[in-house]
C-alpha cells in the first residue's frame, strides 16, 4: 500500500482510504472498468465519493476515461508520465462485443490526424470494436 500512497502523493492527491482502495481495484484489473464495477467490488462505498475519487484521479492524470460505444464510461490507469496538465498516453482501446470487456492497447498509439483550420482538439478517443483474442479462440 506504501507504493500506492507514493504514487498518489506524486500526483498531488491525498491518499485517503477510499482513494487507496479505488486505486488498488483499478490496478488489479487488466481491463477498463466502470464506476458500477468499482462500486460492486467495494460493497459499502458511497457512489458520490466514488465518483469524486474517479474525477480527482482523472484531473490529476491517474486514470483516463474510455468511451467504448456502450454508453457506460470505463476507466483505466494512466501511464506514469501522465499528469494534471495533459494525458500523454494516447493509445487505442478495444471493446469486445462478445465478453463486453474493454482493453487498453497501450502498445498501439492513436494515429496522427489532421483537423480543419479553426478547430481545436481537446480530446481524442479511438476505440476499435470486434471480438477479442480470448473470445476468438473459443
Buried (B, 14 or more C-beta within 10 A) or exposed (E): EEEBBEBBEEBEBEBEEBBBBBBEBBEEBEBBBBBEBBBEBBEEBEEEBBEEBBEBBBEBBBBBBBBBBBEBBBBBBBBEEBBEEEBEBBBBBBBBEEEEBBBBEEEEEEEEEEEEEEEEEEEEBBBEBEBBEEBEEE
